[in-house]
């Protein structure tokens, strides 16, 4: 059952979603919200990469996958910067 790449991807997505939920709960427990936001954004990036690689078939097209990963990573860095700007200003 776990030999199929789509099943592996599905289990990875479930695990990453569970990790996001656990990290979000840690914010309620008093963990710094900036750290929680950064970790949740990183987990979202990892989920996007799994979806692009397995469900959209970019695992068979390495150059396209690298391009999408570069754009996604730059976009997530932009989002992280926008998220952290208020903390840096005050």
CORPELIN-V199687 format. One line per field, one symbol per residue. ss: DSSP state (H for helix, E for strand, L for the rest). A space follows every 50 residues. Layout:
# CORPELIN-V199687
ss->???
This chain:
# CORPELIN-V199687
ss->LLLLHHHHHHHHHHHHHHHHHHHHHHHHLLLLHHHHHHHHHHHHHHHHHH HHHHHLLHHHLHHHHHHHHHHHHHHHHHHHHHHHHHHHHL
